[in-house]
Amino acid sequence: MFVCGRKCVNMAIDLQKEAPNVVTTQFFQKLIREGFHAEVVCKSTAFKKANVWYAEWFIRILSPDKSAFRMLASTTIPTDGIEEIRFRTFKTANGLISFLHAAGYNSADIPFNEGDARIQVLPADAADPSGSEDTVVE
């Protein structure tokens, strides 16, 4: 799937073949503070059950000019002696929101339809790579 405006176009790519083009959660937080963008993509149409929204979402990290991307990956999982990279997916809106909040976002724009994507906006004060949030004011 690749972004074309706000919609994704299915191009029948095998995501596992893209595995080397991934970012860990820790590196993701560093990149977004340096001007990269997080794009939430809805892989399956959302549905509500008992006041919880379910779907499958994943996150792409876009370059500042939005010309290239990497996928957010979970930690590598050794299986039968071979390391396997798994893309990080979110099954509930609550899990996705919690992840984005922990990364520094103060709001979340979540797509609910399969193939839709939304770029998340990091607050200006969170994007400061100088570390000014650690500055103590006396």
C-alpha positions as CSV (number, residue, x, y, z in Angstrom):
1,M,0.0,0.0,0.0
2,F,1.3,3.4,-0.9
3,V,-0.2,6.8,-0.1
4,C,-1.9,8.8,-2.7
5,G,-3.3,11.9,-1.0
6,R,-5.4,10.6,1.9
7,K,-6.2,7.2,0.4
8,C,-3.9,4.2,0.0
9,V,-3.8,2.2,-3.2
10,N,-3.4,-1.6,-3.0
11,M,-0.3,-2.5,-5.0
12,A,-0.1,-6.1,-3.8
13,I,3.2,-5.7,-2.1
14,D,4.5,-8.3,0.3
15,L,5.1,-6.3,3.5
16,Q,7.6,-9.0,4.7
17,K,9.8,-8.2,1.7
18,E,9.9,-4.6,3.0
19,A,11.1,-5.8,6.4
20,P,14.6,-4.3,6.2
21,N,13.0,-0.9,5.8
22,V,11.8,-0.7,9.4
23,V,12.1,1.5,12.5
24,T,12.0,0.4,16.1
25,T,9.8,2.2,18.6
26,Q,12.8,3.9,20.2
27,F,14.2,5.1,16.9
28,F,10.6,6.2,15.8
29,Q,10.5,8.6,18.7
30,K,13.8,10.1,17.8
31,L,12.8,10.5,14.1
32,I,9.5,12.2,14.8
33,R,11.3,14.8,17.0
34,E,13.7,15.4,14.0
35,G,10.9,16.3,11.6
36,F,9.7,12.9,10.3
37,H,6.0,12.2,10.3
38,A,3.9,9.4,11.6
39,E,1.2,8.2,9.3
40,V,-1.5,5.9,10.7
41,V,-2.9,3.5,8.0
42,C,-6.1,1.5,8.5
43,K,-5.6,-2.0,7.2
44,S,-9.2,-3.2,7.9
45,T,-12.4,-1.3,8.4
46,A,-13.1,-0.4,12.0
47,F,-16.1,-1.7,13.9
48,K,-17.4,-0.9,17.4
49,K,-18.1,-3.6,20.0
50,A,-18.9,-2.8,23.6
51,N,-17.7,0.8,23.3
52,V,-14.3,-0.2,21.9
53,W,-13.3,0.4,18.3
54,Y,-11.5,-2.5,16.7
55,A,-9.6,-2.7,13.4
56,E,-6.0,-3.2,12.3
57,W,-3.8,-0.2,12.0
58,F,-0.1,0.2,11.3
59,I,2.2,3.2,11.3
60,R,4.5,4.4,8.6
61,I,7.3,6.9,9.3
62,L,7.5,9.4,6.5
63,S,10.5,11.5,5.6
64,P,10.1,15.3,6.2
65,D,9.3,15.8,2.5
66,K,7.0,12.7,2.5
67,S,8.9,11.1,-0.3
68,A,10.0,8.0,1.5
69,F,8.8,5.9,4.3
70,R,9.7,3.1,6.8
71,M,7.4,0.8,8.7
72,L,7.1,0.7,12.5
73,A,8.3,-2.7,13.6
74,S,8.1,-4.7,16.9
75,T,11.2,-6.1,18.3
76,T,12.7,-9.0,16.3
77,I,11.5,-12.4,17.3
78,P,13.9,-15.4,16.9
79,T,12.1,-18.4,15.4
80,D,13.9,-21.6,14.7
81,G,17.2,-19.7,15.0
82,I,16.3,-17.1,12.4
83,E,15.4,-13.6,13.4
84,E,12.0,-12.5,12.1
85,I,10.9,-8.9,11.9
86,R,7.2,-8.2,12.6
87,F,5.4,-5.0,11.8
88,R,3.8,-3.4,14.7
89,T,0.0,-3.4,14.4
90,F,-2.7,-2.1,16.7
91,K,-6.0,-3.9,17.1
92,T,-7.9,-1.3,19.1
93,A,-8.2,2.5,18.9
94,N,-7.3,2.6,22.6
95,G,-4.0,0.8,22.0
96,L,-3.1,3.1,19.0
97,I,-4.0,6.3,21.0
98,S,-2.0,5.1,23.9
99,F,1.1,4.5,21.7
100,L,0.8,7.9,20.0
101,H,0.3,9.7,23.3
102,A,3.4,8.0,24.8
103,A,5.4,9.1,21.7
104,G,4.5,12.7,22.4
105,Y,1.3,13.4,20.4
106,N,-1.4,15.3,22.1
107,S,-4.2,14.2,19.7
108,A,-4.8,11.4,17.2
109,D,-6.5,11.4,13.8
110,I,-7.5,7.8,13.3
111,P,-8.8,6.5,10.0
112,F,-11.7,4.1,10.3
113,N,-12.0,2.8,6.7
114,E,-9.7,0.2,5.1
115,G,-7.0,1.9,3.0
116,D,-7.4,5.4,4.6
117,A,-4.4,7.0,6.1
118,R,-3.8,10.1,8.3
119,I,-0.6,11.9,9.1
120,Q,-0.2,12.7,12.8
121,V,0.9,16.2,13.9
122,L,3.4,16.4,16.6
123,P,3.0,19.4,18.9
124,A,5.7,22.1,18.3
125,D,7.2,21.8,21.8
126,A,7.5,18.0,21.5
127,A,9.4,18.3,18.2
128,D,12.3,20.3,19.7
129,P,15.4,18.1,19.3
130,S,17.5,20.3,21.5
131,G,16.1,18.7,24.6
132,S,14.6,21.9,26.0
133,E,11.9,19.9,27.8
134,D,14.7,19.0,30.3
135,T,15.5,22.6,31.1
136,V,14.8,23.7,34.6
137,V,13.3,27.1,35.1
138,E,14.2,28.8,38.4
